[in-house]
C-alpha cells in the first residue's frame, strides 16, 4: 500500500473527488467511447499525484563524514562558487533538480546543529535557471558539524511555489530525517567546504538519504 506524505493528503483527497465527479458527469452526458478515454486519463492523473506524494520505504545510509543527497533527482550543477549568505567564502556547489516524477521529500544530509535558517521570498524562475538559486523563493539552512559547516538550500521553481521546512535555527539535524518538502518539482542546492571530496558527477541520478554527495576531509 502506498503511504501518502502529510503535505499531499488533502490534495490527493480533492483530486479523487474531482476525478470521480468528472467520470460520473462524462458517463451521464457523453458517449461511452469518450467516457472510456476520460476514465483512463483520470486514472493516469491520479497515479501521477500518488507518485508525487508517495513516501518511499528506505533504510537510510548513516556515515558521520558523508554528506548525503538531500533529495531524489539529477545532479545539474557541480562548480566552485563564492557563497555569501552563510559560509561567506569560496565553496563547492552541488545542485539537484527534482522532476515531477521524483519523491519530493527533503532529507538532512548529515547530523549536526542547525546554526542558520532563513526564508527568502522571491520570484519563480524555472528551477534549472542559473539564477533561480539566488532569486527564487527559497529556504536556507546552515548546518554545523564536527567536520565542517555547509549550507543546504530549498529552491522553489516555476511550478513549485511552496517550500516547506521542518526545522529552525538552533534545532538538530539528523542524517536521513525529513528536513522539508517542495511541491511539484524544484531543486536543492548544497554549498560545501571547498576541500570536500565530491562523490557525484553531472547528470547522475541520486536518491535522497542514500547517495553520498561528498565526504568531509
C-alpha positions, -999 to +999 in steps of 0.1 A: +000+000+000+013+035-009+019+058+020+010+094+013+030+122+027+012+147+050+018+175+026-003+157-001-032+141+018-056+169+012-045+173-025-050+136-031-084+136-015-095+166-036-081+150-067-100+118-061-133+137-056-129+158-087-119+129-109-148+108-097-172+137-104-157+141-139-161+104-146-197+105-134-206+135-155-190+121-186-209+088-181-242+106-179-238+131-207-211+118-231-208+087-254-193+057-238-162+060-260-154+094-246-162+083-211-137+055-215-110+079-226-118+103-197-117+074-172-082+063-185-069+099-183-083+103-148-066+071-136-033+084-151-037+117-133-044+100-100-013+078-104+009+108-111-004+126-080+000+095-058+036+090-071+045+126-064+033+125-027+044+089-020+066+082+010+092+056+000+104+028+023+142+033+027+168+021+051+188+053+054+226+053+049+245+065+080+280+079+080+291+109+101+317+121+075+294+117+045+271+144+031+241+126+016+217+137-011+190+159+004+165+147-023+159+124-052+168+139-086+195+146-111+228+165-104+227+196-126+255+217-111+290+210-097+311+241-095+332+263-073+313+294-062+315+323-037+288+319-011+280+350+009+249+340+029+263+316+055+298+302+045+310+337+034+337+325+011+346+301-017+329+267-016+317+239-038+281+240-051+262+208-060+226+212-072+200+185-076+170+191-099+137+172-090+113+164-117+076+158-111+083+121-111+108+123-082+100+119-045+099+154-032+107+148+005+139+167+015+163+150+039+190+162+063+224+154+045+242+148+078+240+150+116+247+184+131+232+216+145+211+240+125+232+271+131+214+292+105+179+294+090+163+320+068+133+320+045+136+342+014+106+353-006+113+356-043+105+351-079+095+318-096+121+312-124+124+278-138+144+257-113+170+249-140+177+286-145+212+296-132+198+325-111+170+306-095+192+297-066+195+334-056+163+349-070+135+324-064+116+317-032+139+296-010+148+285+025+185+284+035+196+260+062+232+262+076+244+231+094+274+229+117+291+195+122+323+184+139+339+181+105+328+215+090+298+236+081+277+237+050+245+252+036+216+234+020+190+255+002+155+245-008+146+264-040+110+268-054+106+267-092+082+279-118+056+252-109+067+245-074+056+276-054+056+263-019+087+254+002+081+237+035+109+235+061+106+213+092+134+229+111+145+262+128+177+278+139+191+260+169+174+228+160+191+194+155+199+179+121+197+141+120+211+124+089+183+109+068+154+125+087+129+148+069+141+183+066+112+196+044+092+193+013+088+212-020+057+207-040+057+200-078+093+200-089+122+222-079+159+219-068+181+216-038+215+233-036+244+222-014+272+246-006+301+225+007+335+232+022+360+238-007+381+208+003+351+183+003+356+151-017+328+153-043+314+118-050+289+125-078+291+136-114+270+158-136+237+143-148+240+115-122+207+103-106+208+104-068+185+091-041+176+112-011+191+100+022+211+072+004+235+086-022+267+102-008+272+136-025+305+143-008+327+135+022+343+158+047+381+157+047 
